C-alpha cells in the first residue's frame, strides 16, 4: 500500500510528466479568478481593470417579460431600443422557446433570467455548422424573426452573406455580442445532438463575443462545440464568468479565446454519439497572454460509456487558423488552461489526459524542467493543480 501511495503522490506532484504536467504551489499561485478577470484592453497592452462579478440578482418586477407566445428575441429588441446605461431585466417564463436569440452589440447592460427552475426554461434549436450560409439563413429565419431595421439584423446578415462553404460558428442557438450580459437559470440546447454521425458537426448552444459576460445556474447542452467563450475582436480581451452551471458535450465543448473562469460547475463528457476520444476544453488563448481558462472547485465527469473504456481527454489546444501553416510559435494562438481544486471523475485517460491540438494535430508536450517558463510558446500550457478523484492520479 505504501508503494502504491508513493507512486500516486509522484504522479500528482510537480512538475508531473511531459504528458501530464502538474503545477507546484508556487507556480499555481497566480492562477486565480482575480488574475484571469483582472485585465481589459488589448493583448498587446493589457490594462489592470479588476472585474469581481458577484451573484446575479433578479428583481421581482422585471423590465420585460418573455413567454412562449411572444418569444425572447422581441424582448431583447425592446431592451436594445430602450437604450441607456441602466441594467435592464428580461424574465423568461417557463416553457420551450424554439429558434435562435441574437443579442447585438450596443444593448444596455442586460440580465436575461429564467422565471422558474432552469430545466423548465428551455431555449432550443437544431442547427448544424456543415450547412451553407444560404441554408443557415433560410433555417434560422424561417419565421421572419429577423427583419431589416431590427437591432439583430446586422448579426443575421453577417452570417447570411458569408462567402464560406459552411455556416461554421454561426450555427448557435444563442449568440451574444453585448458587454455586461448576464444569463441565469436557462437551459440552452442545440438539438442536433445524436442525429448526426461522430464526424465534425459543430452545433453550438451558446456563443458569447464580448467582455464581462456572466453565466449562473445555466444548462448548456450539445455535442460538439457546446459553448464558445469568444473574443470577437481578436486583439482585445473578453472576460467570462461561469458559476454553478452544467455543460454537456463530446468534442471541444468548452472552447474559445476568452479569459474565462469556471467555478463550481459540472462538465459532462457523453459517449452517445462519439464513443471514444472525446475532449472537453479547447482554449484558443493569445500566445502572449497568460490567462485563458481557469476551472476551479468543479466536477469533470463522464458517462457510463467512458467509464467502461476510459479514453476521454480533459482538453487540447485549438490552434485556430493554422491548418495551412501548422503551429507557428508566438503567432498561432496557444491555448492556456488550469484545472485546479476540482474532482476528476472516472472515464479519462490518466496517462495522457491532454489530446493533440485540434487544428494542427500538434502533439501535446509540456515543460517539466526546473525553472520552467509556463508560457513558453514552444510548448503546450495546459496544467493541473491539486485535483482529486478517480482520474486525478
N, C-alpha and C positions, 0 to 999 in steps of 0.2 A: 504493500500500500504506500509506503514512504517513497518508493521509487516512482510509482505512478504519479503521486502528487508532485514530486520534484520535476518530472517531465512536463506535467501540465503547467506548473509555475514557470518553467523556462519558456514554454510556448507563449504565455501571456505577458512575459516580461519584455521591456525594451532591450534591444531595438527590434526584437522579433526576427523574421526572416525576410529575404527579398520578396517572397510571395505573400507574406503576411506580416507587415511591419506594425510594430507596437510603439506607441509614444511613451517616453518616460514622464514622470510627474512634472518635471521642469519644462519639457517640450510641450506638454498638454496645457500648461498654464495659460497661454494666450488665447486658446481656443474656447472662448466663452461667448454667450449671446451678446454681451455688451460690445465685444470686438466686432463680431460679424455684422451687427446692426449699428455700428458707431460711425460709419463714414458715408458721405454722399459725394456728389460731383463726378468728375471723370476718373477713370482708372489711372490716367497719367498724373493727375494731381488731386488725390483724394482729400476731402475736407472733413475734419473732425466735426461730426454732427450727430450727437447721441440721439437715438430713437429708442424709447423704452415703452413699447406697447403694453398697456395694461389689459385687463379683461374687457371684452366688448360689452358695453352697456346698451340695453334696448329700452325705449320708452313705452309707456302704456298707451300713448296716443301718437302713433307714427304720422309722418307727413303724407305718406301714400300707402295704399293697401292694394295688393295684387291677389286675385283669386283665379281659379282655373278658367273662369269665363272671360276675364279681361286680360289675363296674361301678365308677364313680368316686364316685357320689353316696353309696353306702354307706360308703365310706372317709371322705368329708367329714363325714357324720353321726357317725361314730365319733370323729373328731377333735374335733368340737364337744362331744360328750358327755364326752370325756376332760377338757376344761376346763384350767384352769391358765394360766400365763403363759409356760411354756417353748415354744419353737418346735417344732412338730410337722412331720413329713415324710411325704408320700404319694408313693411311687414308682408310676408308671403303666407297666405292661408294654406292649411294642409290640402293636399291633393296632388295630382300629377300634371305637370306642365310639359307638353311635348313641343320641341322646337329649340332654336338657339336663342341666346341672350347676348347682345353685344353692348358693352359699357364704354362709351368713347372718351377719349382724352378731352379735358375741359369740363367734365362733370364735376359738380361740387363734391366735397368730401361726402361719401355715401356709405351707409350701412344697409345691407340687404339681409334680413334675418327671417328665419322660419318661425311662424307663429304656431308652434307645436313641436312635437318631437321630430328630430332630423329625419328619421326613417319614414315619416309621414308627409314630408315636404319634398317632392321628387321632381327634379328637373331632368329631362331625358330627351335624347335624340339619337338616331342612328346615322353616323356619317363616317366614311372610310377615306383616308388620305389618298388612296390609289385612284380615285375618280378624277376626271378632268375639271378644270375651273368652271367650265360651262355646265357640266353636270352638277357640280357643287352648288352653283348659283340657282339652278332650277330646283334642286332638292331643298336647299336652305330657305329659299324664298317662295316656296310653293303656295303659301298662304298670303303672300304680299305684305309681310310684316315690315319689310324694309322698302321704303319709297324715297325717291329723290326729295331732298329737303329735310328729311328726318335726321336727327343727331347721329345715328349709327350708319347712315348711308355711305359715308366715305370708307368706313371699315368694310362694309359689304362689298363695295366697288373694288377695294384694293385686292380682294380675293377673286371676285368675279372676272376681273380683267387681267389676271395673271397670264403670262405667256408661257409658263412652265407646263410640262406634260401632266402634272398632277396637282391636286389641291394642297397636298403636303400639310403644313402645320395650320392651315385654315380649317382643318377637319376637327373642330372642337364644339362642344355644347355651349359653354360659357366662355366668353373672351372679354377681358378687361384691359383697357388702356389708360384708365384713370388713376391718379395718385390718391393716396389716403383712402383706399377702398377697404371696407370691412365686410366679410361674409360670415354668417353664423347660422348654424342649425339647419343646413340644407344638405340634401343628397343630390349629387350630380352624377349621372350615369350616361356614358356613351354606350348605347345598347347594341352596338355591333357585336361585342362580346365574342361568343364562340361560334358565330355564324360563318366565320372565315377560317381558312387553314392557319397553320402555325407560321406562315410567312410574314413578310413585312407589311403589316396593316396598321399604320398609325391611326389611332382613334382616341383623340384627346377628350377628356371630360372638362377640364378647366385649363385655360391659358391666361396668365397674368403677365403684363408687359411693363408695369410702372412701379415707381418707388412707394414704399410704405404700404404694402398690401398685407392685410391681416386676415387670417382664417382661424375660426374657432368652432369646435364641435361640428366639423364638416365630415361628410362621407363622399369620397371621390372614387368612382368605380369604372374601370375599363379593363383592357388587356395590355396593349402596347401604348406607351406614352400617355398615361392617365393624366398626369399633372405636369404642365410646363410652367416652371417658375422662371420667367424670362426677363431679359432686359432688352426692350425693343430697340433702344439706342445702344449699339454695340460698344460705344465709347464711354457710357455712363453707368454708374452703379444703380441697381434697383434692389431694394431690400424687401424681404418677405418673412413674415412670422406665421407659423402654423402650430396651433396648440390643440390638444385633446381631440384629434381628428383621426379618421380611418381612411387609408388609401390602399387600393387593391389593384393588382395587375400581374402581368407576366414578363414584360420586356421593357426595360428602361422607363419604368412607370413613374419615376420622380426624376425630372431632368431639367436642364436649363442653365442659364448664365447668371441668374440672380445670386445675391448673397442672402441665403435663406437659413432660418433657424427653425428646427422641428423639435418641439418639446412635448413630452407626454402624449405621443402619437402612437398609432399602430400601423405597421406596413405589412401587408399580407401578400405573399407570392403564391399564385394559384397555378395548378397544372392542368386545368380543364381543356385548354387549347394547346398549350405548349408543355409537354410532359417532362422536359429536362432542360437544364442550362439556362433557366430564367435569370433575369437581372433586375434588381430593384432601382438603384440610383445610377444616373448618368450625368454628373455635373459637367459644365462646359465653361469653367471659370477662365477669365482673362489670365494669360500666362504670368503677368507681373503683379497680379493682385492676390494677396494671401488668404482671402476668405471666400469660399464657395458655399458649401452646405455644411451645417452642423446639426447632428442628430444627437439628442441628449435625453436621458430618462424616458426612453421609448421602448416599444416592443417590436421586434422584427421577427416575423413568423412565416411559416409556410404551411400549405395544406397537406392532407394525408398522402397525396401522390409524391410530393417531395420528401416527406418524412420517411417514406418507404425506400426511396432511392435518392439520397442527399446529393444533388448536383446543382443546387441553387447558388447564385452569386449575390453578394451584397451589392456590388456595383462595378462600374467601369467608367473610364473617361469617354466622353463623346467624340472629341476630336472633330468637331463640326467644321465643314468646309475644306477638309484636307484629303478628300477622296482622290483627287488628281495628283496632288503633290506629295502625299504622305505627310507624316508628322514633321513640322518644322519647329525646332526648339526656339522658344521665345516669340514665335509668331502665331502658331496654332494654339487655340485655347487648350489649357491643361487642367482638366477637372480637379477641383480640390474638395475634399470631404473628410470630416472627422466624425466617427461614431463613438460616442463615449457614454459611460454610465448607463448602458442600456442592456436589455435582455435579448439575446440572440437565440431564438428557438431552433429546434431540430429541422433538418432538411437542407442545410447548406454545406458546401464543400469546405471543410475546415482546413484542409491543406492549401487550397487555392480559392479563397473566398472572393478574390477580385478577378474579373474576366479581362481579356484583351480589349483594347479600345474599340468602340462601336464602328466608327467610320474607316479607320485605318488598319484595324487589327493589330495595332501596336502592342507588343507583349507587355504584360504588367511586370514591372520591376521597380522596387523602391530601394532607397539607400538605407544601409544598416551600419555604416561605418561610424566611428567615433567623431563627434562634432559635425554630423551631417547637416546639410542645408535642406530644410523641409520644403523649400520652394525651388529646388534645383529643376530647371526646365528640361533637363535631360532625363529625368526620372518621373515616375508617377507620384502623386501626392494624395493618396487615399490611405487613411490611417485609422487605427483603433486605440482606445484607451479605457481601461477599467470596465470592460463589459463582462457579462456573466450569462449563464445559460448553456444549453447543450452544444451550441455551435461556437461558443466563445473560446474553447480550447481545442 
